[in-house]
Every structure is written in C-alpha cells, then in structure tokens.
C-alpha cells in the first residue's frame, strides 16, 4: 500500500473538525487515518499556533 501525503492545510482542516466538537473517531474514519495520527497532527497544529502567538 502506498503512503499518502497530506499537505498542511488538509491536516489543519481535519484537526479543526475534531476541535469543533465532532467525535475524533468519526473524523478519523472519514479521512481514513488512525486516531494516533490525528493526535500527532493536533499536537503539531498547537505547536504552530503557539509559534504564531509568540
């Protein structure tokens, strides 16, 4: 199986769906990713937001 490449905008869109209250399991199923991947992306989004604020 070939790995997919996700651009930063798409990753942010996926993470925001979960942050807006949608169940993470549903978001992951829709985008065919595992929850560990979602939480890794979420951490990266939070780090990027912190850099922008500072």
PQR file of N, CA, C, O and H, with PARSE charges and radii, in Angstrom:
ATOM      1  N   UNK A   1       0.844  -1.184   0.000 -0.4000 1.5000
ATOM      2  CA  UNK A   1       0.000   0.000   0.000 -0.0000 2.0000
ATOM      3  C   UNK A   1       0.890   1.248   0.000  0.5500 1.7000
ATOM      4  O   UNK A   1       1.832   1.357   0.785 -0.5500 1.4000
ATOM      5  N   UNK A   2       0.581   2.151  -0.865 -0.4000 1.5000
ATOM      6  CA  UNK A   2       1.365   3.375  -0.979 -0.0000 2.0000
ATOM      7  C   UNK A   2       0.926   4.384   0.082  0.5500 1.7000
ATOM      8  O   UNK A   2      -0.262   4.537   0.365 -0.5500 1.4000
ATOM      9  H   UNK A   2      -0.184   2.063  -1.503  0.4000 1.0000
ATOM     10  N   UNK A   3       1.915   5.064   0.660 -0.4000 1.5000
ATOM     11  CA  UNK A   3       1.616   6.081   1.668 -0.0000 2.0000
ATOM     12  C   UNK A   3       1.031   7.315   1.012  0.5500 1.7000
ATOM     13  O   UNK A   3       1.420   7.703  -0.090 -0.5500 1.4000
ATOM     14  H   UNK A   3       2.880   4.939   0.430  0.4000 1.0000
ATOM     15  N   UNK A   4       0.090   7.921   1.710 -0.4000 1.5000
ATOM     16  CA  UNK A   4      -0.484   9.178   1.221 -0.0000 2.0000
ATOM     17  C   UNK A   4       0.303  10.340   1.793  0.5500 1.7000
ATOM     18  O   UNK A   4       0.864  10.253   2.886 -0.5500 1.4000
ATOM     19  H   UNK A   4      -0.226   7.607   2.605  0.4000 1.0000
ATOM     20  N   UNK A   5       0.336  11.417   1.049 -0.4000 1.5000
ATOM     21  CA  UNK A   5       0.990  12.636   1.526 -0.0000 2.0000
ATOM     22  C   UNK A   5      -0.097  13.670   1.778  0.5500 1.7000
ATOM     23  O   UNK A   5      -0.940  13.933   0.920 -0.5500 1.4000
ATOM     24  H   UNK A   5      -0.119  11.487   0.161  0.4000 1.0000
ATOM     25  N   UNK A   6      -0.059  14.242   2.956 -0.4000 1.5000
ATOM     26  CA  UNK A   6      -1.057  15.220   3.369 -0.0000 2.0000
ATOM     27  C   UNK A   6      -0.407  16.594   3.423  0.5500 1.7000
ATOM     28  O   UNK A   6       0.650  16.764   4.031 -0.5500 1.4000
ATOM     29  H   UNK A   6       0.626  14.029   3.652  0.4000 1.0000
ATOM     30  N   UNK A   7      -1.035  17.563   2.793 -0.4000 1.5000
ATOM     31  CA  UNK A   7      -0.499  18.920   2.863 -0.0000 2.0000
ATOM     32  C   UNK A   7      -0.944  19.554   4.190  0.5500 1.7000
ATOM     33  O   UNK A   7      -1.948  19.143   4.773 -0.5500 1.4000
ATOM     34  H   UNK A   7      -1.893  17.425   2.300  0.4000 1.0000
ATOM     35  N   UNK A   8      -0.197  20.550   4.658 -0.4000 1.5000
ATOM     36  CA  UNK A   8      -0.504  21.166   5.965 -0.0000 2.0000
ATOM     37  C   UNK A   8      -1.923  21.729   6.073  0.5500 1.7000
ATOM     38  O   UNK A   8      -2.528  21.669   7.143 -0.5500 1.4000
ATOM     39  H   UNK A   8       0.618  20.884   4.185  0.4000 1.0000
ATOM     40  N   UNK A   9      -2.445  22.262   5.006 -0.4000 1.5000
ATOM     41  CA  UNK A   9      -3.805  22.832   5.046 -0.0000 2.0000
ATOM     42  C   UNK A   9      -4.841  21.741   5.309  0.5500 1.7000
ATOM     43  O   UNK A   9      -5.777  21.942   6.083 -0.5500 1.4000
ATOM     44  H   UNK A   9      -1.953  22.311   4.137  0.4000 1.0000
ATOM     45  N   UNK A  10      -4.673  20.595   4.669 -0.4000 1.5000
ATOM     46  CA  UNK A  10      -5.609  19.491   4.863 -0.0000 2.0000
ATOM     47  C   UNK A  10      -5.513  18.953   6.283  0.5500 1.7000
ATOM     48  O   UNK A  10      -6.533  18.656   6.905 -0.5500 1.4000
ATOM     49  H   UNK A  10      -3.912  20.432   4.040  0.4000 1.0000
ATOM     50  N   UNK A  11      -4.300  18.826   6.797 -0.4000 1.5000
ATOM     51  CA  UNK A  11      -4.114  18.355   8.171 -0.0000 2.0000
ATOM     52  C   UNK A  11      -4.821  19.283   9.145  0.5500 1.7000
ATOM     53  O   UNK A  11      -5.501  18.828  10.065 -0.5500 1.4000
ATOM     54  H   UNK A  11      -3.471  19.067   6.292  0.4000 1.0000
ATOM     55  N   UNK A  12      -4.660  20.577   8.944 -0.4000 1.5000
ATOM     56  CA  UNK A  12      -5.292  21.560   9.833 -0.0000 2.0000
ATOM     57  C   UNK A  12      -6.808  21.460   9.749  0.5500 1.7000
ATOM     58  O   UNK A  12      -7.493  21.559  10.767 -0.5500 1.4000
ATOM     59  H   UNK A  12      -4.107  20.946   8.197  0.4000 1.0000
ATOM     60  N   UNK A  13      -7.333  21.265   8.555 -0.4000 1.5000
ATOM     61  CA  UNK A  13      -8.776  21.127   8.369 -0.0000 2.0000
ATOM     62  C   UNK A  13      -9.307  19.910   9.119  0.5500 1.7000
ATOM     63  O   UNK A  13     -10.351  19.983   9.768 -0.5500 1.4000
ATOM     64  H   UNK A  13      -6.777  21.184   7.728  0.4000 1.0000
ATOM     65  N   UNK A  14      -8.596  18.804   9.029 -0.4000 1.5000
ATOM     66  CA  UNK A  14      -9.003  17.579   9.719 -0.0000 2.0000
ATOM     67  C   UNK A  14      -8.992  17.804  11.230  0.5500 1.7000
ATOM     68  O   UNK A  14      -9.942  17.434  11.921 -0.5500 1.4000
ATOM     69  H   UNK A  14      -7.748  18.745   8.502  0.4000 1.0000
ATOM     70  N   UNK A  15      -7.931  18.403  11.738 -0.4000 1.5000
ATOM     71  CA  UNK A  15      -7.818  18.648  13.180 -0.0000 2.0000
ATOM     72  C   UNK A  15      -8.911  19.586  13.654  0.5500 1.7000
ATOM     73  O   UNK A  15      -9.487  19.363  14.718 -0.5500 1.4000
ATOM     74  H   UNK A  15      -7.160  18.704  11.176  0.4000 1.0000
ATOM     75  N   UNK A  16      -9.204  20.600  12.917 -0.4000 1.5000
ATOM     76  CA  UNK A  16     -10.238  21.567  13.332 -0.0000 2.0000
ATOM     77  C   UNK A  16     -11.605  20.925  13.444  0.5500 1.7000
ATOM     78  O   UNK A  16     -12.414  21.334  14.277 -0.5500 1.4000
ATOM     79  H   UNK A  16      -8.736  20.782  12.052  0.4000 1.0000
ATOM     80  N   UNK A  17     -11.876  19.924  12.618 -0.4000 1.5000
ATOM     81  CA  UNK A  17     -13.154  19.220  12.727 -0.0000 2.0000
ATOM     82  C   UNK A  17     -13.296  18.596  14.110  0.5500 1.7000
ATOM     83  O   UNK A  17     -14.365  18.656  14.718 -0.5500 1.4000
ATOM     84  H   UNK A  17     -11.218  19.591  11.941  0.4000 1.0000
ATOM     85  N   UNK A  18     -12.226  18.003  14.599 -0.4000 1.5000
ATOM     86  CA  UNK A  18     -12.260  17.416  15.938 -0.0000 2.0000
ATOM     87  C   UNK A  18     -12.328  18.458  17.031  0.5500 1.7000
ATOM     88  O   UNK A  18     -13.001  18.265  18.043 -0.5500 1.4000
ATOM     89  H   UNK A  18     -11.357  17.954  14.105  0.4000 1.0000
ATOM     90  N   UNK A  19     -11.629  19.567  16.829 -0.4000 1.5000
ATOM     91  CA  UNK A  19     -11.629  20.621  17.844 -0.0000 2.0000
ATOM     92  C   UNK A  19     -12.978  21.323  17.949  0.5500 1.7000
ATOM     93  O   UNK A  19     -13.299  21.903  18.986 -0.5500 1.4000
ATOM     94  H   UNK A  19     -11.082  19.725  16.007  0.4000 1.0000
ATOM     95  N   UNK A  20     -13.764  21.272  16.885 -0.4000 1.5000
ATOM     96  CA  UNK A  20     -15.089  21.904  16.896 -0.0000 2.0000
ATOM     97  C   UNK A  20     -16.143  21.028  17.567  0.5500 1.7000
ATOM     98  O   UNK A  20     -17.312  21.405  17.647 -0.5500 1.4000
ATOM     99  H   UNK A  20     -13.504  20.801  16.042  0.4000 1.0000
ATOM    100  N   UNK A  21     -15.718  19.843  18.056 -0.4000 1.5000
ATOM    101  CA  UNK A  21     -16.658  19.010  18.803 -0.0000 2.0000
ATOM    102  C   UNK A  21     -17.086  17.734  18.106  0.5500 1.7000
ATOM    103  O   UNK A  21     -17.798  16.921  18.695 -0.5500 1.4000
ATOM    104  H   UNK A  21     -14.768  19.537  17.991  0.4000 1.0000
ATOM    105  N   UNK A  22     -16.675  17.543  16.883 -0.4000 1.5000
ATOM    106  CA  UNK A  22     -17.019  16.316  16.180 -0.0000 2.0000
ATOM    107  C   UNK A  22     -16.206  15.170  16.779  0.5500 1.7000
ATOM    108  O   UNK A  22     -15.017  15.345  17.048 -0.5500 1.4000
ATOM    109  H   UNK A  22     -16.096  18.204  16.404  0.4000 1.0000
ATOM    110  N   UNK A  23     -16.810  14.008  16.993 -0.4000 1.5000
ATOM    111  CA  UNK A  23     -16.064  12.889  17.573 -0.0000 2.0000
ATOM    112  C   UNK A  23     -14.832  12.534  16.732  0.5500 1.7000
ATOM    113  O   UNK A  23     -14.910  12.405  15.510 -0.5500 1.4000
ATOM    114  H   UNK A  23     -17.775  13.865  16.774  0.4000 1.0000
ATOM    115  N   UNK A  24     -13.713  12.382  17.408 -0.4000 1.5000
ATOM    116  CA  UNK A  24     -12.444  12.102  16.735 -0.0000 2.0000
ATOM    117  C   UNK A  24     -12.551  10.809  15.931  0.5500 1.7000
ATOM    118  O   UNK A  24     -12.008  10.714  14.830 -0.5500 1.4000
ATOM    119  H   UNK A  24     -13.649  12.486  18.401  0.4000 1.0000
ATOM    120  N   UNK A  25     -13.241   9.823  16.472 -0.4000 1.5000
ATOM    121  CA  UNK A  25     -13.392   8.549  15.765 -0.0000 2.0000
ATOM    122  C   UNK A  25     -14.084   8.755  14.412  0.5500 1.7000
ATOM    123  O   UNK A  25     -13.706   8.133  13.419 -0.5500 1.4000
ATOM    124  H   UNK A  25     -13.682   9.900  17.367  0.4000 1.0000
ATOM    125  N   UNK A  26     -15.084   9.619  14.375 -0.4000 1.5000
ATOM    126  CA  UNK A  26     -15.790   9.899  13.123 -0.0000 2.0000
ATOM    127  C   UNK A  26     -14.885  10.628  12.126  0.5500 1.7000
ATOM    128  O   UNK A  26     -14.879  10.312  10.936 -0.5500 1.4000
ATOM    129  H   UNK A  26     -15.391  10.125  15.181  0.4000 1.0000
ATOM    130  N   UNK A  27     -14.129  11.594  12.620 -0.4000 1.5000
ATOM    131  CA  UNK A  27     -13.206  12.341  11.753 -0.0000 2.0000
ATOM    132  C   UNK A  27     -12.178  11.386  11.146  0.5500 1.7000
ATOM    133  O   UNK A  27     -11.893  11.441   9.949 -0.5500 1.4000
ATOM    134  H   UNK A  27     -14.134  11.850  13.586  0.4000 1.0000
ATOM    135  N   UNK A  28     -11.633  10.519  11.981 -0.4000 1.5000
ATOM    136  CA  UNK A  28     -10.603   9.585  11.515 -0.0000 2.0000
ATOM    137  C   UNK A  28     -11.170   8.588  10.509  0.5500 1.7000
ATOM    138  O   UNK A  28     -10.521   8.274   9.512 -0.5500 1.4000
ATOM    139  H   UNK A  28     -11.864  10.474  12.953  0.4000 1.0000
ATOM    140  N   UNK A  29     -12.357   8.101  10.763 -0.4000 1.5000
ATOM    141  CA  UNK A  29     -12.982   7.165   9.828 -0.0000 2.0000
ATOM    142  C   UNK A  29     -13.220   7.832   8.482  0.5500 1.7000
ATOM    143  O   UNK A  29     -12.950   7.239   7.437 -0.5500 1.4000
ATOM    144  H   UNK A  29     -12.884   8.357  11.573  0.4000 1.0000
ATOM    145  N   UNK A  30     -13.717   9.048   8.500 -0.4000 1.5000
ATOM    146  CA  UNK A  30     -13.995   9.758   7.249 -0.0000 2.0000
ATOM    147  C   UNK A  30     -12.725   9.969   6.423  0.5500 1.7000
ATOM    148  O   UNK A  30     -12.748   9.828   5.201 -0.5500 1.4000
ATOM    149  H   UNK A  30     -13.936   9.529   9.348  0.4000 1.0000
ATOM    150  N   UNK A  31     -11.634  10.300   7.080 -0.4000 1.5000
ATOM    151  CA  UNK A  31     -10.393  10.622   6.366 -0.0000 2.0000
ATOM    152  C   UNK A  31      -9.439   9.433   6.279  0.5500 1.7000
ATOM    153  O   UNK A  31      -8.329   9.547   5.760 -0.5500 1.4000
ATOM    154  H   UNK A  31     -11.615  10.414   8.073  0.4000 1.0000
ATOM    155  N   UNK A  32      -9.892   8.294   6.793 -0.4000 1.5000
ATOM    156  CA  UNK A  32      -9.123   7.044   6.739 -0.0000 2.0000
ATOM    157  C   UNK A  32      -7.735   7.189   7.360  0.5500 1.7000
ATOM    158  O   UNK A  32      -6.722   6.838   6.754 -0.5500 1.4000
ATOM    159  H   UNK A  32     -10.794   8.201   7.214  0.4000 1.0000
ATOM    160  N   UNK A  33      -7.720   7.712   8.578 -0.4000 1.5000
ATOM    161  CA  UNK A  33      -6.486   7.801   9.353 -0.0000 2.0000
ATOM    162  C   UNK A  33      -6.748   7.162  10.712  0.5500 1.7000
ATOM    163  O   UNK A  33      -7.900   6.998  11.114 -0.5500 1.4000
ATOM    164  H   UNK A  33      -8.543   7.997   9.069  0.4000 1.0000
ATOM    165  N   UNK A  34      -5.682   6.803  11.415 -0.4000 1.5000
ATOM    166  CA  UNK A  34      -5.853   6.261  12.756 -0.0000 2.0000
ATOM    167  C   UNK A  34      -5.834   7.415  13.758  0.5500 1.7000
ATOM    168  O   UNK A  34      -5.317   8.496  13.476 -0.5500 1.4000
ATOM    169  H   UNK A  34      -4.746   6.936  11.089  0.4000 1.0000
ATOM    170  N   UNK A  35      -6.404   7.162  14.919 -0.4000 1.5000
ATOM    171  CA  UNK A  35      -6.503   8.231  15.909 -0.0000 2.0000
ATOM    172  C   UNK A  35      -5.142   8.722  16.359  0.5500 1.7000
ATOM    173  O   UNK A  35      -4.995   9.905  16.666 -0.5500 1.4000
ATOM    174  H   UNK A  35      -6.824   6.284  15.148  0.4000 1.0000
ATOM    175  N   UNK A  36      -4.155   7.866  16.407 -0.4000 1.5000
ATOM    176  CA  UNK A  36      -2.809   8.301  16.790 -0.0000 2.0000
ATOM    177  C   UNK A  36      -2.294   9.358  15.808  0.5500 1.7000
ATOM    178  O   UNK A  36      -1.634  10.314  16.215 -0.5500 1.4000
ATOM    179  H   UNK A  36      -4.274   6.905  16.158  0.4000 1.0000
ATOM    180  N   UNK A  37      -2.591   9.188  14.531 -0.4000 1.5000
ATOM    181  CA  UNK A  37      -2.167  10.164  13.525 -0.0000 2.0000
ATOM    182  C   UNK A  37      -2.874  11.500  13.747  0.5500 1.7000
ATOM    183  O   UNK A  37      -2.262  12.563  13.647 -0.5500 1.4000
ATOM    184  H   UNK A  37      -3.127   8.411  14.201  0.4000 1.0000
ATOM    185  N   UNK A  38      -4.169  11.430  14.049 -0.4000 1.5000
ATOM    186  CA  UNK A  38      -4.926  12.649  14.328 -0.0000 2.0000
ATOM    187  C   UNK A  38      -4.304  13.420  15.490  0.5500 1.7000
ATOM    188  O   UNK A  38      -4.106  14.632  15.404 -0.5500 1.4000
ATOM    189  H   UNK A  38      -4.667  10.567  14.131  0.4000 1.0000
ATOM    190  N   UNK A  39      -3.997  12.709  16.576 -0.4000 1.5000
ATOM    191  CA  UNK A  39      -3.448  13.386  17.761 -0.0000 2.0000
ATOM    192  C   UNK A  39      -2.046  13.928  17.500  0.5500 1.7000
ATOM    193  O   UNK A  39      -1.661  14.947  18.072 -0.5500 1.4000
ATOM    194  H   UNK A  39      -4.157  11.725  16.646  0.4000 1.0000
ATOM    195  N   UNK A  40      -1.286  13.261  16.648 -0.4000 1.5000
ATOM    196  CA  UNK A  40       0.026  13.783  16.266 -0.0000 2.0000
ATOM    197  C   UNK A  40      -0.149  15.086  15.484  0.5500 1.7000
ATOM    198  O   UNK A  40       0.556  16.063  15.736 -0.5500 1.4000
ATOM    199  H   UNK A  40      -1.599  12.433  16.183  0.4000 1.0000
ATOM    200  N   UNK A  41      -1.071  15.100  14.554 -0.4000 1.5000
ATOM    201  CA  UNK A  41      -1.338  16.325  13.790 -0.0000 2.0000
ATOM    202  C   UNK A  41      -1.845  17.429  14.706  0.5500 1.7000
ATOM    203  O   UNK A  41      -1.456  18.588  14.559 -0.5500 1.4000
ATOM    204  H   UNK A  41      -1.644  14.306  14.349  0.4000 1.0000
ATOM    205  N   UNK A  42      -2.708  17.076  15.649 -0.4000 1.5000
ATOM    206  CA  UNK A  42      -3.249  18.074  16.574 -0.0000 2.0000
ATOM    207  C   UNK A  42      -2.127  18.724  17.373  0.5500 1.7000
ATOM    208  O   UNK A  42      -2.123  19.939  17.570 -0.5500 1.4000
ATOM    209  H   UNK A  42      -3.024  16.135  15.769  0.4000 1.0000
ATOM    210  N   UNK A  43      -1.184  17.924  17.830 -0.4000 1.5000
ATOM    211  CA  UNK A  43      -0.039  18.460  18.560 -0.0000 2.0000
ATOM    212  C   UNK A  43       0.768  19.417  17.701  0.5500 1.7000
ATOM    213  O   UNK A  43       1.213  20.459  18.181 -0.5500 1.4000
ATOM    214  H   UNK A  43      -1.187  16.936  17.670  0.4000 1.0000
ATOM    215  N   UNK A  44       0.958  19.071  16.438 -0.4000 1.5000
ATOM    216  CA  UNK A  44       1.703  19.938  15.526 -0.0000 2.0000
ATOM    217  C   UNK A  44       0.956  21.250  15.281  0.5500 1.7000
ATOM    218  O   UNK A  44       1.571  22.313  15.195 -0.5500 1.4000
ATOM    219  H   UNK A  44       0.596  18.224  16.049  0.4000 1.0000
ATOM    220  N   UNK A  45      -0.359  21.171  15.171 -0.4000 1.5000
ATOM    221  CA  UNK A  45      -1.162  22.383  14.967 -0.0000 2.0000
ATOM    222  C   UNK A  45      -1.062  23.288  16.188  0.5500 1.7000
ATOM    223  O   UNK A  45      -0.935  24.504  16.049 -0.5500 1.4000
ATOM    224  H   UNK A  45      -0.858  20.308  15.241  0.4000 1.0000
ATOM    225  N   UNK A  46      -1.118  22.704  17.387 -0.4000 1.5000
ATOM    226  CA  UNK A  46      -0.996  23.502  18.612 -0.0000 2.0000
ATOM    227  C   UNK A  46       0.378  24.156  18.712  0.5500 1.7000
ATOM    228  O   UNK A  46       0.489  25.310  19.125 -0.5500 1.4000
ATOM    229  H   UNK A  46      -1.222  21.716  17.500  0.4000 1.0000
ATOM    230  N   UNK A  47       1.427  23.421  18.335 -0.4000 1.5000
ATOM    231  CA  UNK A  47       2.774  23.995  18.357 -0.0000 2.0000
ATOM    232  C   UNK A  47       2.885  25.159  17.379  0.5500 1.7000
ATOM    233  O   UNK A  47       3.482  26.185  17.703 -0.5500 1.4000
ATOM    234  H   UNK A  47       1.337  22.483  17.999  0.4000 1.0000
ATOM    235  N   UNK A  48       2.319  25.009  16.198 -0.4000 1.5000
ATOM    236  CA  UNK A  48       2.369  26.080  15.193 -0.0000 2.0000
ATOM    237  C   UNK A  48       1.595  27.300  15.686  0.5500 1.7000
ATOM    238  O   UNK A  48       2.039  28.433  15.497 -0.5500 1.4000
ATOM    239  H   UNK A  48       1.834  24.175  15.935  0.4000 1.0000
ATOM    240  N   UNK A  49       0.433  27.077  16.320 -0.4000 1.5000
ATOM    241  CA  UNK A  49      -0.333  28.194  16.859 -0.0000 2.0000
ATOM    242  C   UNK A  49       0.461  28.930  17.929  0.5500 1.7000
ATOM    243  O   UNK A  49       0.415  30.158  18.003 -0.5500 1.4000
ATOM    244  H   UNK A  49       0.073  26.157  16.473  0.4000 1.0000
ATOM    245  N   UNK A  50       1.180  28.194  18.752 -0.4000 1.5000
ATOM    246  CA  UNK A  50       1.979  28.822  19.808 -0.0000 2.0000
ATOM    247  C   UNK A  50       3.087  29.673  19.205  0.5500 1.7000
ATOM    248  O   UNK A  50       3.394  30.744  19.727 -0.5500 1.4000
ATOM    249  H   UNK A  50       1.217  27.196  18.692  0.4000 1.0000
ATOM    250  N   UNK A  51       3.686  29.216  18.122 -0.4000 1.5000
ATOM    251  CA  UNK A  51       4.739  29.995  17.461 -0.0000 2.0000
ATOM    252  C   UNK A  51       4.186  31.293  16.881  0.5500 1.7000
ATOM    253  O   UNK A  51       4.847  32.330  16.926 -0.5500 1.4000
ATOM    254  H   UNK A  51       3.436  28.345  17.697  0.4000 1.0000
ATOM    255  N   UNK A  52       2.984  31.234  16.340 -0.4000 1.5000
ATOM    256  CA  UNK A  52       2.376  32.419  15.742 -0.0000 2.0000
ATOM    257  C   UNK A  52       2.065  33.452  16.813  0.5500 1.7000
ATOM    258  O   UNK A  52       2.248  34.651  16.601 -0.5500 1.4000
ATOM    259  H   UNK A  52       2.446  30.391  16.303  0.4000 1.0000
ATOM    260  N   UNK A  53       1.597  32.986  17.957 -0.4000 1.5000
ATOM    261  CA  UNK A  53       1.231  33.899  19.043 -0.0000 2.0000
ATOM    262  C   UNK A  53       2.457  34.595  19.604  0.5500 1.7000
ATOM    263  O   UNK A  53       2.422  35.788  19.903 -0.5500 1.4000
ATOM    264  H   UNK A  53       1.449  32.012  18.129  0.4000 1.0000
ATOM    265  N   UNK A  54       3.548  33.842  19.746 -0.4000 1.5000
ATOM    266  CA  UNK A  54       4.758  34.434  20.312 -0.0000 2.0000
ATOM    267  C   UNK A  54       5.370  35.322  19.273  0.5500 1.7000
ATOM    268  O   UNK A  54       6.409  35.935  19.519 -0.5500 1.4000
ATOM    269  H   UNK A  54       3.577  32.873  19.503  0.4000 1.0000
TER
END
